[in-house]
Amino acid sequence: MKSFFKNVLANIVAIVILGAVFFFFFIIMLVFSAMGSEKSVVVKKNSVLTINLKTNIIDSPTEEQKGLFNISDQTKNVLIYDAIEAIEKAKTDDNIKGISIEADYLNAGITQIDDLRNAIQDFKKSGKFVYAYGNTVSQAAYYLGSVADQYYLNPSGMIELKGLATEVAFYKDFADKYGIGIEVIRHGKFKSAVEPFLRNDISPENKEQLSTLLNDIWKNTSSRMAVSRKMDTAQFRTVVDSLYGMIPDLSLKYKLADKLIQKTEYDQLIKSKLNLAGEDKLNKISLGKYIASYSDDEKSGDRVAVLYASGSINGGDDYNDIHSEKYIKYIKELQDNDKVKAVVFRINSPGGSANASDEILFELQQLKKKKPLIVSFGDYAASGGYYIAMAADRIYSEPNTLTGSIGVFGVIPYFKDIANKNGIRSDIVSTNANSQYYSSLNGVTPYGVSLITRSVEGTYKRFVHFVTQNRKQTFEQIDSVGGGRVWSGTRAKQIGLIDELGTLNDAVKFAAQKAGLKSYAVSSYPKSMTPFEQIFKDLNEEDISARVVKNKIGKANYELLEQIVEERKLQSEVKMEMPYQIKIN
């Protein structure tokens, strides 16, 4: 019997050791696989720069990092700055003869598509061709593809051109049904981030701002598509309202597409354009590979640093999103780096924690004392995302950036009713009058409400104060366009919330000019994680669970689920956060 247990124990130990060895080699193989994918790229003659489904345009290195759960994913993450630079370089590259847009859907935000579109429009001045092809084409992909000289559609394809709409989910009935109490304190009638917990329908104020915002964005995008497709405004509106793009023959009849052909025929058409013989290979090169063909290591000399801040604003030091401790370190490093002569702070954020936003703003103010600080807005620069821009020497925004949302709120959940219904109650023993001003079972006391209200009002005044200093306007002027209201970049320029309409590249050029630089390199911060770091980051239990759920239900549905169940969304903290995201799908 004794020998039996020894054998069992020995087998268990052997299995554990063997498992550990296999896991170790599995990780090593993944790391070398990821590293090995970055091969040197040579651009062949008669090449066509291709934007396809494998191109994932991101705003920051912290977005959508490759990890254990998507290491085999063939999509290539490309920073928007690098994408624009690549298209500009291709304009004068003799090896690049044209651009082919082959995306049925597009992993990019509205302002990123604007920038790509502008760059391609400029590329066309070279005289090189730009063609586009689609099968089942999303509205976002068509917005980009419509800039092409010729747009080709599959004979059984469709173009989902339908205009913009937004859907707001409300949770008040859900909370009432299950006995969940939610105490809300806010400043600003337009601060609709908390509206889903207060109402069962959209408020007139929120409907007004959403309607204005959607119409501003649609006016910008639809007019550009109409011009590219050589339609007048009324004709284009009829095509969109009637959903003619859903039927291939109608897409052709109403000039959304120039010809209905198969993909093989499209490739043959490009070969003919390049005067290639039938047996010659068509050399297509993706944005990612083209960037890799000329990307160098860090250059010596003067630099303009681009510090990317993408996602919600929180305390802590996590790599993803915008965590104050992590960004304070980045800002101090840039402040002390003598090679960095100017900093462009790229913001793509709907806001978040008021406290974390304030910490980041303070450090940026210190940075500004030593070197020029220029801000560039991406898809979002709202609430806390706008607040952290208030240290800037100059602010650039895209026309379709969701801007402003100068407002503050606090949400305090409690579960008294559901607890009582299930036979749970509590008594409180305390040492001071307000030791238990808040309880998850009993909610917040009247004095606690008044205190948090004072905190919200104080934070709002502090918010407006910094805006008045940066924008050189009075409290009354800023308050009149504040109140939590979100504006498009175009209107933000009109009311003085930004300085210029322009791209990240425009902001970089201005920063270099302000620093007096004639020759400089551009450095990106934070640095991208190595494949090894990305893999081991994914081994966190909570992160694994989140990724599994996200993969099962999809990114959009996961973001909706987060609004309901994520703790930080409902924690009793003063927030500077906008209530929704708008995407051209």
N, C-alpha and C positions, 0 to 999 in steps of 0.2 A: 504493500500500500504506500509505503514511504517513497519507494522508487517511482510509483505511479504519479504522485503529486510533484515529484521532482521533474519528471518528464513533461507534465502539463505546464508547470511553471516555466520550464526551459522553452517550450513551444510558444508560450505567450510572449516571453521576452524576445524570442527570435522574430515573431510576427511584428512586434512593436518596432524593433530595430529595422527590419526589412521595410516596414511602412515608412519609417522616418527617412531611410535612404532613398526609397522611390520618390517621396515627396520632395526631398532635397534636389534630386536630379530633375524632377519635373519643373521645379522653379527655375533651376539653372537653364534648362532647355527653353523655357518661355522667355527668360531674360535675353539669352543669346539670339533667339528668334526675333525678338523685338529690335535688338540692336542691329541684327543683320539685315533688317528691312531697309535701313538707311544706306543704300549703296550709292556710289557716285553715279551721277547721271550725265550723259552726253547728249546735247541737243543736235539731232541730225538735220541735214538740209531738207528743205521742203516740209518742215514740221507744222502741225496745226495745234495750237494751244486749246485744250479741251476742258470745259467746265461740265462735269457729269455728276452722276449720283454718288460717286466716291469722294466728292469734294464736300467737306463739312466746314463752312465758314464760321469761325468763332471770334469773339471779341477779346478774349483773355486766355492766357495759358492755363488758367485754373478751370476752364470749362471742359467738360467731357473728356477727362483724361483717360487714356488707355489703361486698363488694369486687368486683373485676373479674369474678370467676367466678360471682357470684350477684346482680349488680346488678339483674337483671330479676325476681328472686324477689319474689313478691307478699306473702310473709309479713312480719308486723310484729313486731319484737322489742320486748317490753314487760318492763320491770323488775318483779319481783314486788312491790316496795314500791309502785310506781306503780299496779299492777293492784289491789292491796288498797285504796289510797287512792281509786281511781276508783269501786270498788264502794261504798265508804262514802259518797262524794259522791252517787252515784246514788240512794242510799237516801232522800235528802231533796230530790232534784232533781225538780221538778214536771213537767219535760219527759220524764223517764224513767219509763215506766209498768210496766216489768218487765224480766226478764232471760231471754234465750233461749240455751241451751247447745246448740251444733250441731257438736260435735267427735266424729268417729269415732275419731281418735287425738289424743293431746295431747303437745305439745312442752313438757313441764314435769317437774321432779323430784317425788319423793314428798312432800317437805315443802312445796313450792310448791303442789301440789294441795291439801294439808291447809289451807294458808292461804287459798287461793281458796274452798275449801269452807266454811271458818269464816266468811269474809266474806259469802258468799252466804246462809248460814244466818242471819246477823245481818240481812242485807238483807230477808229474808222477814218480819221483825218489823214492817216498814213497812206490811205488808198488800198490797204489790205482788206480782204473780205471778212465778213462776220455772218455766219449761217447758224440757224437753230433748227433742232428737230425734237419732236415730242410724240409720245404715245398717249398716256393718260396724264394730262398736264394740270398741275395745281395752279391756282391763281398767282401765287408767288413766283413759281417757275416761269409762267407766261409773262409776268411783269418784267423779268429779266430778259427772257428770250425775245420779246417784242422789239427790242432794240436792234435786232439783227437786220441785215440787208434783205434776207429772205427767210421766211419761217415755213418749215415743212412739217406736215402732220401725217401720222400713220392713217391709212384709209379706214381703219376701224377705231381710231383714237378719239379723244375728246379734250376740250379745253374748259376747265371749270372756272369760267369767268363770270362772277356773280355779284361783285360789290362787297362791301364790308358790313358786318353785323357783330354785335357782342351780346353775350348772354350772361346775366348776373344771377347767381344762385343765392337763395335765401334760406336761412336756417332757423328762423324764429319759431315756426310751428314745430320743427323737430325738437328744439330745445324745450318748448312748452310741453310737448307730448311726453317727453322723458324726464321732466322735472329738473332741467338744467337751467339755473339762473345765470344771467349775464349782466353785470353792471357795466355801463359804458359811459365814459366821460370823454368828450371831444371838444375841440375848438374848430369852428368853421363849418358852415352849412354844407360845403361841398366835400367835407371829409367823409367820403362814403365807404372807406375801408371797413367801418363798423356797421354799416347799414344792413348787411345780411343778418345781423343779430338783433336788429331793432324793428324790422318791418317784414312784410310779406310781399311787398312789391317795390318797384323802383320809385324813388322820390322825384318830384319835379326838378329839383336842383341837379340831382345826379343825371337824370335824363337829358337835361339841358347841356351839361358839360360833355356827356358822352356823344350826344348828337353833333355838337360843335366839333369835337375832336375827330370823330369818324369822318365827318364831311370834309374837314381840313385835309386829312390824310388821303381820302379817296379823291379829292380834287387834285392833289399833287400827283398821285400815281395814275389816275385815269387819263388826265390831260396828256401825260407823257406817252402813255400807250396809244392814245388816239393819234397824236402827232406822228409817232413812229409808224403806225399802220395807215397813215394818210386818210384819216376819217375826221369829220367834223364832230363837235361835242354832242350834238343831238343824235347823230347816227350811232355814235359809240354807245350812248346811253340806251338806245333802243336794242342794240345787240346784247348789252349786258342784262337789261331787264328781261329780255326774252330768252335768255340762256341759250342763244344760238350756238355758242361754242361747244355745247354738249353733243351736237350732231355734226359729224365730219363734213357732210356736204354743205351744211349751213355755215360752218367755219370758213369754208372755201368761198362760198357765195358772198358772205358779208366781210370778206377781206381780213379775217383773223389769221388765216393761213394762205400761203401762196400756191401750194401744191400738195396733193395727197400722194405720198410715196412710201415704200417700205424702207426700213433702215439700211438694207444692203444697197438699195438704189441711191439713198442719200450719200453713203460713203463713196459710191461710184461717181456721183455728181462732184464731190470734192476732189476726187482724183482727176477728173476731167479739168476742173478749175486749175489744178496744179500741173496740168499737161503730163500726167503720169500714164505710162502704158498699163495695159490690163494686168500684167503679171507683177508690176511694181507694187511694193508695200506702201500703204498709207501710214505715215508716221504721225501718230497722235501723242501728245504729251500733256499730262494733267497739270493743273496749277501747282500741286504739291511737288511733283517731280521737277517741274521747271524751276521752282524756287530752290530746290536742292541742287540744281545744276550750277548755280552761281553763289549760293550762300557760303560765306566765309566765317571763320571763327572771329571772336571779338577782335576788332581792330584797335590798334593803339591810337593815341591822340584824343582830341576833344570829342565829347559825346553829348547827344540829346537823349535823355532817358525817357521811355514811355512806361509809366506805372499804370498797369491795368487794374481796375476795380470793377468786377462783374459779379452780380448776384445780390442777395439780401445782406443787410448790415447787422452784425451781431457782435457781442463780446466774445473773448476767447482767442485761440491761436490756431484754429483749423486752417488747412490750405485752401479748401474750396470756399466760394462766396467771399464776403468781405468781413474778416474778423479783426477787431480793433488791435489786439495785441500783435498780431502778425503784421498788420499794416503800419503800426507805429515803428516796428523794426525796419521795414522796408524804407519808410520815409527818412528815418535817421541815417540809414546806410547811404541813401542818395544825398542827404545833406552833407555828409562827411566825405563823400567821394569827390576828390578834386578833379578827376577826369570828366565828371558830369557837370556840364556848364549850364544846362537848363533842363527842366522837367516838364513833361506833358502828362497830366493826370487824366487818364481815359476812364470815364464813368459810364457804366451801364447797369444802373441799379434802381429798383423801386423803393429803396429805403429800408428801414427796419428799426433797430434800437436807437432811441434818442441819445442815450448815454454813450454808446459806442460811436455814433456819428459825431458827437461833440469831442470825444477823445481824438478822433482822426482829424477833425478840423483844426484843433489846436496845434497838432504836430505839423500840419501843412502850413499853418501861419508862421511857424518857426522856420520851415524850409524856405518860404518866400522871402524871408529876410536875408538869405544868403545867395539865392539864385532865382532867375525867372521861373514862374510857375504858371503854365498855361493849361486850361481845362478843355477837354473835348468830350462831348456827350454822344453816346451811342443810342440804342433804342429807348432807354429810360434814364432820366435824371430827375427823379421825382421824390418829393418829401426828403428823407434823409439823404438820398442820392443827390438832390439839389443842394442841401445844406452843406455837404462836405466840399462843394465847389466854391464856397464863399471866401476862400483864401486866394482865388485866382487873380493874376494880373489881367487875364483876358479869357473869355469863355466863348468857345465855338460849339454850335449845336447844328444838328441836321434838321432840315425842314420838317421831317416826320417824327422827330424825337418827342416822347411824352415828357413834358417839362413842367417843373413847378411843384404843385401840390403842397404849397406852404401851409401846413397844418399839423396838428398834434392830436393824439388820442390815447386813451387807456382802456383796456378790456379786462374785466375781472370776473372770472367764472366762479360759480359756486353750485352746490348740489344738494341743497336743503330739502327740496320737495321730493326728489327721487330717493333720498335717504329716508325721509319720514315714511314714504309709501312702503318702504321695505323694512320698516321697524328699526331704523337706525336714528338715534338722537345723540346729543352731546351736552355736557355741562362744562363750564369754563371756570378755572381757578387761575387768578392772575395777581401780579404784584402791583401793577400800575393801571391807571385809568384806560389806557389804550394798548395794553400788552397784546391783546387779541383783537386789533382793529379789523383784521381780515381772517376768515376761516373758510376752508373749502366746504364745510358743511353749513355754516350760517351766513356766509356772505360777508359783506363789508358794512361796518357800522356807519351811522349818519355822519359822525365826525370824520371817519375815514374817507367817506365820499367827498366831504368838503376839503379835506387835506389834499386828496389826489386831484381834485378840480383845481386847487391853487397851483399844484405842480404842473398840470397840463397848461394852464394859463401862463405860468411863468416860463415854461419851455417854449411856448408859442411866441411870447414877447422876445425871448432870447433869439429864437429863429429869425424873427422879423428884424431884430436889431442888426444881426450880421448881414442880412440881405440889404438893409438900408446902407450899411457901410460899403459893401461891395458894389452895389448898383447905383449908389449916390442918389437915392430917392428918400422921401420922407416916410415915416411910419404909416401915415394915412394912405400914401400912394401904394406901398407894398401890401398893406392890409386889404386894399380894395381889389387886388388881383390875387390875394392869398385865399384864406379861408378853406384851404385844402383843394382848391380847383386845379385841375390838370390842363395844360395848354399844349398845343403843337409847337414845334420849334419855330415855325413861321410866325405864329402869333406871339410867342415868347420874345422874338426879336422886336415886334411892333410895340410891345408894352415894356420893353427895357429889361427883361429878365436875363437876356444874354447879350453878347457884343456882336457876334458875327454868325452867319450861316456858313458852315464849311465842314470839311471832313477832318478826320484824324490827321491825314497827310498835310492838310492846310495848317493845322495847329502845330505840327512838328516844324514846318518851314518857318512859321512865325516865331516859334520858340528859339530856333537857331538865329534868326534875324535879331531878335531882342537881346540875345547873348553875344551878338557880334561875331558869329561864326560863319566863315566862308567855306570851310571844309570840316566835315564832322561825320561820325558814325551814329547810328541809332541803336540803342540797347533796350531790350525789353525786360521788364520786371513785373511780377516775380518770375524767376526762371522756371521753365518747365520741369516737371518731375522726370527723373530717369525711369526707364522701364522697371528697374528693380524696385525703386521707391513706390511706383504706382501699384505694383503687384502686392507688396506687403501692406500698403495702405488699405487694400481691399480685404485683408484678412480680419479687419475689425468686425465683430459679430453684428453690431447694429448696421454697419454699412452693407454687409452681406445681405441682411434681411431686406433693407431698403431696395437694393439692386434687384433682388429676386422679385419683389412685388412690382417694381417699375417695369421689369422685362415682361411680366405676365399681363399687366393691365395697360401698359403704354404710358409714355411720358406725360401726355396731356391729362389723362385720367389720374395719374399719380399726383400731379400738382394740385388737382381738385381735392383729392383725398387728404393731402397735406393741410389744406385750408381748414379741414374739419377736425383732424385728429392730432396735428403736430402741436406739441406742448408750447413751443415758443410763440406760436400764433395767438395763444389764448392766455399767456402768462400775464400777471399783473405788473406790467412795466409800461412806462410812457413810450409811445411809438411815434416815429415819423415814417409812415409807410403808405404807399399808394395801394388802392384796392384791387387792381386788375391788371392783366396784360392784354395787349392787343396785337394780334398777328395776322398777316395776310396769308391765309391758307390756300 
